[in-house]
Amino acid sequence: DFATPRAILTGHDYEITCATICAELGLVISGSKEGPCLIHSMNGDLLRTLEGPENCLRPKLIQASREGHCVIYYENGLFCVFSVNGRLQATMETDDKIK
């Protein structure tokens, strides 16, 4: 038996650097090296693009909550919180850099 994909997620122009699955909401959120983070349904439909502030490039970590919040950590030490509707809700810059 061969495993077959349930869905193919498209939309990134660069390599994927981080991803998370929120099974409760049926969402897959992924970030690419030089591009935005994308929200897909579990069926592979592109739902939203998460555009952070201008200096938010290279997402390193993504975490989604069942309440509909998505936290993204970017390479430059910046955290952004988005709603699953794509609205930027908060940003926070840290001095620490995760490697």
MODELLER restraints for C-alpha pairs under 7 A, 6 or more apart:
rsr = mdl.restraints
at = mdl.atoms
rsr.add(forms.Gaussian(group=physical.xy_distance, feature=features.Distance(at['CA:7:A'], at['CA:43:A']), mean=5.44, stdev=0.5))
rsr.add(forms.Gaussian(group=physical.xy_distance, feature=features.Distance(at['CA:7:A'], at['CA:44:A']), mean=5.03, stdev=0.5))
rsr.add(forms.Gaussian(group=physical.xy_distance, feature=features.Distance(at['CA:8:A'], at['CA:44:A']), mean=5.65, stdev=0.5))
rsr.add(forms.Gaussian(group=physical.xy_distance, feature=features.Distance(at['CA:9:A'], at['CA:44:A']), mean=5.03, stdev=0.5))
rsr.add(forms.Gaussian(group=physical.xy_distance, feature=features.Distance(at['CA:12:A'], at['CA:32:A']), mean=6.49, stdev=0.5))
rsr.add(forms.Gaussian(group=physical.xy_distance, feature=features.Distance(at['CA:14:A'], at['CA:32:A']), mean=5.68, stdev=0.5))
rsr.add(forms.Gaussian(group=physical.xy_distance, feature=features.Distance(at['CA:14:A'], at['CA:33:A']), mean=5.77, stdev=0.5))
rsr.add(forms.Gaussian(group=physical.xy_distance, feature=features.Distance(at['CA:14:A'], at['CA:34:A']), mean=6.30, stdev=0.5))
rsr.add(forms.Gaussian(group=physical.xy_distance, feature=features.Distance(at['CA:14:A'], at['CA:35:A']), mean=6.82, stdev=0.5))
rsr.add(forms.Gaussian(group=physical.xy_distance, feature=features.Distance(at['CA:15:A'], at['CA:32:A']), mean=5.38, stdev=0.5))
rsr.add(forms.Gaussian(group=physical.xy_distance, feature=features.Distance(at['CA:15:A'], at['CA:33:A']), mean=5.66, stdev=0.5))
rsr.add(forms.Gaussian(group=physical.xy_distance, feature=features.Distance(at['CA:16:A'], at['CA:30:A']), mean=6.85, stdev=0.5))
rsr.add(forms.Gaussian(group=physical.xy_distance, feature=features.Distance(at['CA:16:A'], at['CA:31:A']), mean=5.71, stdev=0.5))
rsr.add(forms.Gaussian(group=physical.xy_distance, feature=features.Distance(at['CA:16:A'], at['CA:32:A']), mean=4.14, stdev=0.5))
rsr.add(forms.Gaussian(group=physical.xy_distance, feature=features.Distance(at['CA:16:A'], at['CA:33:A']), mean=6.15, stdev=0.5))
rsr.add(forms.Gaussian(group=physical.xy_distance, feature=features.Distance(at['CA:17:A'], at['CA:31:A']), mean=5.81, stdev=0.5))
rsr.add(forms.Gaussian(group=physical.xy_distance, feature=features.Distance(at['CA:17:A'], at['CA:32:A']), mean=5.16, stdev=0.5))
rsr.add(forms.Gaussian(group=physical.xy_distance, feature=features.Distance(at['CA:17:A'], at['CA:33:A']), mean=5.76, stdev=0.5))
rsr.add(forms.Gaussian(group=physical.xy_distance, feature=features.Distance(at['CA:17:A'], at['CA:59:A']), mean=6.82, stdev=0.5))
rsr.add(forms.Gaussian(group=physical.xy_distance, feature=features.Distance(at['CA:17:A'], at['CA:60:A']), mean=6.21, stdev=0.5))
rsr.add(forms.Gaussian(group=physical.xy_distance, feature=features.Distance(at['CA:18:A'], at['CA:30:A']), mean=5.71, stdev=0.5))
rsr.add(forms.Gaussian(group=physical.xy_distance, feature=features.Distance(at['CA:18:A'], at['CA:31:A']), mean=5.30, stdev=0.5))
rsr.add(forms.Gaussian(group=physical.xy_distance, feature=features.Distance(at['CA:18:A'], at['CA:59:A']), mean=6.95, stdev=0.5))
rsr.add(forms.Gaussian(group=physical.xy_distance, feature=features.Distance(at['CA:18:A'], at['CA:60:A']), mean=5.86, stdev=0.5))
rsr.add(forms.Gaussian(group=physical.xy_distance, feature=features.Distance(at['CA:18:A'], at['CA:61:A']), mean=5.70, stdev=0.5))
rsr.add(forms.Gaussian(group=physical.xy_distance, feature=features.Distance(at['CA:18:A'], at['CA:62:A']), mean=6.43, stdev=0.5))
rsr.add(forms.Gaussian(group=physical.xy_distance, feature=features.Distance(at['CA:19:A'], at['CA:29:A']), mean=5.53, stdev=0.5))
rsr.add(forms.Gaussian(group=physical.xy_distance, feature=features.Distance(at['CA:19:A'], at['CA:30:A']), mean=4.08, stdev=0.5))
rsr.add(forms.Gaussian(group=physical.xy_distance, feature=features.Distance(at['CA:19:A'], at['CA:31:A']), mean=6.23, stdev=0.5))
rsr.add(forms.Gaussian(group=physical.xy_distance, feature=features.Distance(at['CA:19:A'], at['CA:62:A']), mean=6.11, stdev=0.5))
rsr.add(forms.Gaussian(group=physical.xy_distance, feature=features.Distance(at['CA:20:A'], at['CA:28:A']), mean=5.89, stdev=0.5))
rsr.add(forms.Gaussian(group=physical.xy_distance, feature=features.Distance(at['CA:20:A'], at['CA:29:A']), mean=5.38, stdev=0.5))
rsr.add(forms.Gaussian(group=physical.xy_distance, feature=features.Distance(at['CA:20:A'], at['CA:30:A']), mean=6.48, stdev=0.5))
rsr.add(forms.Gaussian(group=physical.xy_distance, feature=features.Distance(at['CA:20:A'], at['CA:62:A']), mean=6.15, stdev=0.5))
rsr.add(forms.Gaussian(group=physical.xy_distance, feature=features.Distance(at['CA:20:A'], at['CA:63:A']), mean=6.13, stdev=0.5))
rsr.add(forms.Gaussian(group=physical.xy_distance, feature=features.Distance(at['CA:20:A'], at['CA:64:A']), mean=6.95, stdev=0.5))
rsr.add(forms.Gaussian(group=physical.xy_distance, feature=features.Distance(at['CA:21:A'], at['CA:27:A']), mean=5.91, stdev=0.5))
rsr.add(forms.Gaussian(group=physical.xy_distance, feature=features.Distance(at['CA:21:A'], at['CA:28:A']), mean=4.52, stdev=0.5))
rsr.add(forms.Gaussian(group=physical.xy_distance, feature=features.Distance(at['CA:21:A'], at['CA:29:A']), mean=6.38, stdev=0.5))
rsr.add(forms.Gaussian(group=physical.xy_distance, feature=features.Distance(at['CA:22:A'], at['CA:28:A']), mean=6.28, stdev=0.5))
rsr.add(forms.Gaussian(group=physical.xy_distance, feature=features.Distance(at['CA:22:A'], at['CA:64:A']), mean=6.16, stdev=0.5))
rsr.add(forms.Gaussian(group=physical.xy_distance, feature=features.Distance(at['CA:22:A'], at['CA:65:A']), mean=6.96, stdev=0.5))
rsr.add(forms.Gaussian(group=physical.xy_distance, feature=features.Distance(at['CA:22:A'], at['CA:66:A']), mean=6.75, stdev=0.5))
rsr.add(forms.Gaussian(group=physical.xy_distance, feature=features.Distance(at['CA:24:A'], at['CA:66:A']), mean=5.85, stdev=0.5))
rsr.add(forms.Gaussian(group=physical.xy_distance, feature=features.Distance(at['CA:25:A'], at['CA:66:A']), mean=6.39, stdev=0.5))
rsr.add(forms.Gaussian(group=physical.xy_distance, feature=features.Distance(at['CA:26:A'], at['CA:41:A']), mean=5.91, stdev=0.5))
rsr.add(forms.Gaussian(group=physical.xy_distance, feature=features.Distance(at['CA:26:A'], at['CA:42:A']), mean=5.50, stdev=0.5))
rsr.add(forms.Gaussian(group=physical.xy_distance, feature=features.Distance(at['CA:27:A'], at['CA:39:A']), mean=6.61, stdev=0.5))
rsr.add(forms.Gaussian(group=physical.xy_distance, feature=features.Distance(at['CA:27:A'], at['CA:40:A']), mean=5.72, stdev=0.5))
rsr.add(forms.Gaussian(group=physical.xy_distance, feature=features.Distance(at['CA:27:A'], at['CA:41:A']), mean=4.72, stdev=0.5))
rsr.add(forms.Gaussian(group=physical.xy_distance, feature=features.Distance(at['CA:27:A'], at['CA:42:A']), mean=5.61, stdev=0.5))
rsr.add(forms.Gaussian(group=physical.xy_distance, feature=features.Distance(at['CA:28:A'], at['CA:39:A']), mean=5.76, stdev=0.5))
rsr.add(forms.Gaussian(group=physical.xy_distance, feature=features.Distance(at['CA:28:A'], at['CA:40:A']), mean=5.13, stdev=0.5))
rsr.add(forms.Gaussian(group=physical.xy_distance, feature=features.Distance(at['CA:28:A'], at['CA:41:A']), mean=6.11, stdev=0.5))
rsr.add(forms.Gaussian(group=physical.xy_distance, feature=features.Distance(at['CA:28:A'], at['CA:42:A']), mean=6.34, stdev=0.5))
rsr.add(forms.Gaussian(group=physical.xy_distance, feature=features.Distance(at['CA:29:A'], at['CA:37:A']), mean=6.81, stdev=0.5))
rsr.add(forms.Gaussian(group=physical.xy_distance, feature=features.Distance(at['CA:29:A'], at['CA:38:A']), mean=5.59, stdev=0.5))
rsr.add(forms.Gaussian(group=physical.xy_distance, feature=features.Distance(at['CA:29:A'], at['CA:39:A']), mean=4.51, stdev=0.5))
rsr.add(forms.Gaussian(group=physical.xy_distance, feature=features.Distance(at['CA:29:A'], at['CA:40:A']), mean=6.31, stdev=0.5))
rsr.add(forms.Gaussian(group=physical.xy_distance, feature=features.Distance(at['CA:30:A'], at['CA:37:A']), mean=5.40, stdev=0.5))
rsr.add(forms.Gaussian(group=physical.xy_distance, feature=features.Distance(at['CA:30:A'], at['CA:38:A']), mean=5.44, stdev=0.5))
rsr.add(forms.Gaussian(group=physical.xy_distance, feature=features.Distance(at['CA:30:A'], at['CA:39:A']), mean=6.74, stdev=0.5))
rsr.add(forms.Gaussian(group=physical.xy_distance, feature=features.Distance(at['CA:31:A'], at['CA:37:A']), mean=4.14, stdev=0.5))
rsr.add(forms.Gaussian(group=physical.xy_distance, feature=features.Distance(at['CA:31:A'], at['CA:38:A']), mean=6.44, stdev=0.5))
rsr.add(forms.Gaussian(group=physical.xy_distance, feature=features.Distance(at['CA:31:A'], at['CA:59:A']), mean=5.82, stdev=0.5))
rsr.add(forms.Gaussian(group=physical.xy_distance, feature=features.Distance(at['CA:32:A'], at['CA:58:A']), mean=6.69, stdev=0.5))
rsr.add(forms.Gaussian(group=physical.xy_distance, feature=features.Distance(at['CA:32:A'], at['CA:59:A']), mean=6.80, stdev=0.5))
rsr.add(forms.Gaussian(group=physical.xy_distance, feature=features.Distance(at['CA:33:A'], at['CA:58:A']), mean=4.86, stdev=0.5))
rsr.add(forms.Gaussian(group=physical.xy_distance, feature=features.Distance(at['CA:33:A'], at['CA:59:A']), mean=6.87, stdev=0.5))
rsr.add(forms.Gaussian(group=physical.xy_distance, feature=features.Distance(at['CA:34:A'], at['CA:57:A']), mean=6.06, stdev=0.5))
rsr.add(forms.Gaussian(group=physical.xy_distance, feature=features.Distance(at['CA:34:A'], at['CA:58:A']), mean=5.55, stdev=0.5))
rsr.add(forms.Gaussian(group=physical.xy_distance, feature=features.Distance(at['CA:35:A'], at['CA:57:A']), mean=6.95, stdev=0.5))
rsr.add(forms.Gaussian(group=physical.xy_distance, feature=features.Distance(at['CA:36:A'], at['CA:49:A']), mean=6.60, stdev=0.5))
rsr.add(forms.Gaussian(group=physical.xy_distance, feature=features.Distance(at['CA:36:A'], at['CA:50:A']), mean=6.03, stdev=0.5))
rsr.add(forms.Gaussian(group=physical.xy_distance, feature=features.Distance(at['CA:36:A'], at['CA:51:A']), mean=5.72, stdev=0.5))
rsr.add(forms.Gaussian(group=physical.xy_distance, feature=features.Distance(at['CA:37:A'], at['CA:49:A']), mean=5.95, stdev=0.5))
rsr.add(forms.Gaussian(group=physical.xy_distance, feature=features.Distance(at['CA:37:A'], at['CA:50:A']), mean=5.12, stdev=0.5))
rsr.add(forms.Gaussian(group=physical.xy_distance, feature=features.Distance(at['CA:38:A'], at['CA:48:A']), mean=5.93, stdev=0.5))
rsr.add(forms.Gaussian(group=physical.xy_distance, feature=features.Distance(at['CA:38:A'], at['CA:49:A']), mean=4.65, stdev=0.5))
rsr.add(forms.Gaussian(group=physical.xy_distance, feature=features.Distance(at['CA:38:A'], at['CA:50:A']), mean=6.02, stdev=0.5))
rsr.add(forms.Gaussian(group=physical.xy_distance, feature=features.Distance(at['CA:39:A'], at['CA:46:A']), mean=6.19, stdev=0.5))
rsr.add(forms.Gaussian(group=physical.xy_distance, feature=features.Distance(at['CA:39:A'], at['CA:47:A']), mean=5.54, stdev=0.5))
rsr.add(forms.Gaussian(group=physical.xy_distance, feature=features.Distance(at['CA:39:A'], at['CA:48:A']), mean=5.10, stdev=0.5))
rsr.add(forms.Gaussian(group=physical.xy_distance, feature=features.Distance(at['CA:39:A'], at['CA:49:A']), mean=6.27, stdev=0.5))
rsr.add(forms.Gaussian(group=physical.xy_distance, feature=features.Distance(at['CA:40:A'], at['CA:46:A']), mean=4.46, stdev=0.5))
rsr.add(forms.Gaussian(group=physical.xy_distance, feature=features.Distance(at['CA:40:A'], at['CA:47:A']), mean=5.29, stdev=0.5))
rsr.add(forms.Gaussian(group=physical.xy_distance, feature=features.Distance(at['CA:41:A'], at['CA:47:A']), mean=6.74, stdev=0.5))
rsr.add(forms.Gaussian(group=physical.xy_distance, feature=features.Distance(at['CA:48:A'], at['CA:86:A']), mean=6.17, stdev=0.5))
rsr.add(forms.Gaussian(group=physical.xy_distance, feature=features.Distance(at['CA:49:A'], at['CA:86:A']), mean=6.49, stdev=0.5))
rsr.add(forms.Gaussian(group=physical.xy_distance, feature=features.Distance(at['CA:50:A'], at['CA:86:A']), mean=5.34, stdev=0.5))
rsr.add(forms.Gaussian(group=physical.xy_distance, feature=features.Distance(at['CA:52:A'], at['CA:80:A']), mean=6.99, stdev=0.5))
rsr.add(forms.Gaussian(group=physical.xy_distance, feature=features.Distance(at['CA:52:A'], at['CA:88:A']), mean=6.97, stdev=0.5))
rsr.add(forms.Gaussian(group=physical.xy_distance, feature=features.Distance(at['CA:56:A'], at['CA:74:A']), mean=6.13, stdev=0.5))
rsr.add(forms.Gaussian(group=physical.xy_distance, feature=features.Distance(at['CA:57:A'], at['CA:74:A']), mean=6.30, stdev=0.5))
rsr.add(forms.Gaussian(group=physical.xy_distance, feature=features.Distance(at['CA:57:A'], at['CA:75:A']), mean=6.99, stdev=0.5))
rsr.add(forms.Gaussian(group=physical.xy_distance, feature=features.Distance(at['CA:58:A'], at['CA:74:A']), mean=5.72, stdev=0.5))
rsr.add(forms.Gaussian(group=physical.xy_distance, feature=features.Distance(at['CA:58:A'], at['CA:75:A']), mean=5.64, stdev=0.5))
rsr.add(forms.Gaussian(group=physical.xy_distance, feature=features.Distance(at['CA:59:A'], at['CA:72:A']), mean=6.63, stdev=0.5))
rsr.add(forms.Gaussian(group=physical.xy_distance, feature=features.Distance(at['CA:59:A'], at['CA:73:A']), mean=5.84, stdev=0.5))
rsr.add(forms.Gaussian(group=physical.xy_distance, feature=features.Distance(at['CA:59:A'], at['CA:74:A']), mean=4.18, stdev=0.5))
rsr.add(forms.Gaussian(group=physical.xy_distance, feature=features.Distance(at['CA:59:A'], at['CA:75:A']), mean=6.03, stdev=0.5))
rsr.add(forms.Gaussian(group=physical.xy_distance, feature=features.Distance(at['CA:60:A'], at['CA:73:A']), mean=5.73, stdev=0.5))
rsr.add(forms.Gaussian(group=physical.xy_distance, feature=features.Distance(at['CA:60:A'], at['CA:74:A']), mean=5.39, stdev=0.5))
rsr.add(forms.Gaussian(group=physical.xy_distance, feature=features.Distance(at['CA:60:A'], at['CA:75:A']), mean=5.96, stdev=0.5))
rsr.add(forms.Gaussian(group=physical.xy_distance, feature=features.Distance(at['CA:61:A'], at['CA:72:A']), mean=5.74, stdev=0.5))
rsr.add(forms.Gaussian(group=physical.xy_distance, feature=features.Distance(at['CA:61:A'], at['CA:73:A']), mean=5.10, stdev=0.5))
rsr.add(forms.Gaussian(group=physical.xy_distance, feature=features.Distance(at['CA:62:A'], at['CA:71:A']), mean=5.79, stdev=0.5))
rsr.add(forms.Gaussian(group=physical.xy_distance, feature=features.Distance(at['CA:62:A'], at['CA:72:A']), mean=4.58, stdev=0.5))
rsr.add(forms.Gaussian(group=physical.xy_distance, feature=features.Distance(at['CA:62:A'], at['CA:73:A']), mean=6.49, stdev=0.5))
rsr.add(forms.Gaussian(group=physical.xy_distance, feature=features.Distance(at['CA:63:A'], at['CA:70:A']), mean=5.71, stdev=0.5))
rsr.add(forms.Gaussian(group=physical.xy_distance, feature=features.Distance(at['CA:63:A'], at['CA:71:A']), mean=5.32, stdev=0.5))
rsr.add(forms.Gaussian(group=physical.xy_distance, feature=features.Distance(at['CA:63:A'], at['CA:72:A']), mean=6.61, stdev=0.5))
rsr.add(forms.Gaussian(group=physical.xy_distance, feature=features.Distance(at['CA:64:A'], at['CA:70:A']), mean=4.30, stdev=0.5))
rsr.add(forms.Gaussian(group=physical.xy_distance, feature=features.Distance(at['CA:64:A'], at['CA:71:A']), mean=6.37, stdev=0.5))
rsr.add(forms.Gaussian(group=physical.xy_distance, feature=features.Distance(at['CA:68:A'], at['CA:83:A']), mean=5.83, stdev=0.5))
rsr.add(forms.Gaussian(group=physical.xy_distance, feature=features.Distance(at['CA:68:A'], at['CA:84:A']), mean=5.30, stdev=0.5))
rsr.add(forms.Gaussian(group=physical.xy_distance, feature=features.Distance(at['CA:69:A'], at['CA:81:A']), mean=6.73, stdev=0.5))
rsr.add(forms.Gaussian(group=physical.xy_distance, feature=features.Distance(at['CA:69:A'], at['CA:82:A']), mean=5.78, stdev=0.5))
rsr.add(forms.Gaussian(group=physical.xy_distance, feature=features.Distance(at['CA:69:A'], at['CA:83:A']), mean=4.74, stdev=0.5))
rsr.add(forms.Gaussian(group=physical.xy_distance, feature=features.Distance(at['CA:69:A'], at['CA:84:A']), mean=5.96, stdev=0.5))
rsr.add(forms.Gaussian(group=physical.xy_distance, feature=features.Distance(at['CA:70:A'], at['CA:81:A']), mean=5.58, stdev=0.5))
rsr.add(forms.Gaussian(group=physical.xy_distance, feature=features.Distance(at['CA:70:A'], at['CA:82:A']), mean=5.11, stdev=0.5))
rsr.add(forms.Gaussian(group=physical.xy_distance, feature=features.Distance(at['CA:70:A'], at['CA:83:A']), mean=6.14, stdev=0.5))
rsr.add(forms.Gaussian(group=physical.xy_distance, feature=features.Distance(at['CA:70:A'], at['CA:84:A']), mean=6.66, stdev=0.5))
rsr.add(forms.Gaussian(group=physical.xy_distance, feature=features.Distance(at['CA:71:A'], at['CA:79:A']), mean=6.80, stdev=0.5))
rsr.add(forms.Gaussian(group=physical.xy_distance, feature=features.Distance(at['CA:71:A'], at['CA:80:A']), mean=5.69, stdev=0.5))
rsr.add(forms.Gaussian(group=physical.xy_distance, feature=features.Distance(at['CA:71:A'], at['CA:81:A']), mean=4.54, stdev=0.5))
rsr.add(forms.Gaussian(group=physical.xy_distance, feature=features.Distance(at['CA:71:A'], at['CA:82:A']), mean=6.48, stdev=0.5))
rsr.add(forms.Gaussian(group=physical.xy_distance, feature=features.Distance(at['CA:72:A'], at['CA:79:A']), mean=5.63, stdev=0.5))
rsr.add(forms.Gaussian(group=physical.xy_distance, feature=features.Distance(at['CA:72:A'], at['CA:80:A']), mean=5.31, stdev=0.5))
rsr.add(forms.Gaussian(group=physical.xy_distance, feature=features.Distance(at['CA:72:A'], at['CA:81:A']), mean=6.51, stdev=0.5))
rsr.add(forms.Gaussian(group=physical.xy_distance, feature=features.Distance(at['CA:73:A'], at['CA:79:A']), mean=4.58, stdev=0.5))
rsr.add(forms.Gaussian(group=physical.xy_distance, feature=features.Distance(at['CA:73:A'], at['CA:80:A']), mean=6.66, stdev=0.5))
rsr.add(forms.Gaussian(group=physical.xy_distance, feature=features.Distance(at['CA:76:A'], at['CA:97:A']), mean=6.98, stdev=0.5))
rsr.add(forms.Gaussian(group=physical.xy_distance, feature=features.Distance(at['CA:77:A'], at['CA:93:A']), mean=5.80, stdev=0.5))
rsr.add(forms.Gaussian(group=physical.xy_distance, feature=features.Distance(at['CA:77:A'], at['CA:94:A']), mean=5.28, stdev=0.5))
rsr.add(forms.Gaussian(group=physical.xy_distance, feature=features.Distance(at['CA:77:A'], at['CA:95:A']), mean=6.57, stdev=0.5))
rsr.add(forms.Gaussian(group=physical.xy_distance, feature=features.Distance(at['CA:77:A'], at['CA:96:A']), mean=6.43, stdev=0.5))
rsr.add(forms.Gaussian(group=physical.xy_distance, feature=features.Distance(at['CA:77:A'], at['CA:97:A']), mean=5.34, stdev=0.5))
rsr.add(forms.Gaussian(group=physical.xy_distance, feature=features.Distance(at['CA:78:A'], at['CA:92:A']), mean=5.76, stdev=0.5))
rsr.add(forms.Gaussian(group=physical.xy_distance, feature=features.Distance(at['CA:78:A'], at['CA:93:A']), mean=4.38, stdev=0.5))
rsr.add(forms.Gaussian(group=physical.xy_distance, feature=features.Distance(at['CA:78:A'], at['CA:94:A']), mean=6.24, stdev=0.5))
rsr.add(forms.Gaussian(group=physical.xy_distance, feature=features.Distance(at['CA:79:A'], at['CA:91:A']), mean=5.53, stdev=0.5))
rsr.add(forms.Gaussian(group=physical.xy_distance, feature=features.Distance(at['CA:79:A'], at['CA:92:A']), mean=5.13, stdev=0.5))
rsr.add(forms.Gaussian(group=physical.xy_distance, feature=features.Distance(at['CA:79:A'], at['CA:93:A']), mean=6.20, stdev=0.5))
rsr.add(forms.Gaussian(group=physical.xy_distance, feature=features.Distance(at['CA:80:A'], at['CA:90:A']), mean=5.76, stdev=0.5))
rsr.add(forms.Gaussian(group=physical.xy_distance, feature=features.Distance(at['CA:80:A'], at['CA:91:A']), mean=4.43, stdev=0.5))
rsr.add(forms.Gaussian(group=physical.xy_distance, feature=features.Distance(at['CA:80:A'], at['CA:92:A']), mean=6.58, stdev=0.5))
rsr.add(forms.Gaussian(group=physical.xy_distance, feature=features.Distance(at['CA:81:A'], at['CA:88:A']), mean=6.09, stdev=0.5))
rsr.add(forms.Gaussian(group=physical.xy_distance, feature=features.Distance(at['CA:81:A'], at['CA:89:A']), mean=5.46, stdev=0.5))
rsr.add(forms.Gaussian(group=physical.xy_distance, feature=features.Distance(at['CA:81:A'], at['CA:90:A']), mean=5.15, stdev=0.5))
rsr.add(forms.Gaussian(group=physical.xy_distance, feature=features.Distance(at['CA:81:A'], at['CA:91:A']), mean=6.34, stdev=0.5))
rsr.add(forms.Gaussian(group=physical.xy_distance, feature=features.Distance(at['CA:82:A'], at['CA:88:A']), mean=4.47, stdev=0.5))
rsr.add(forms.Gaussian(group=physical.xy_distance, feature=features.Distance(at['CA:82:A'], at['CA:89:A']), mean=5.31, stdev=0.5))
rsr.add(forms.Gaussian(group=physical.xy_distance, feature=features.Distance(at['CA:83:A'], at['CA:89:A']), mean=6.84, stdev=0.5))
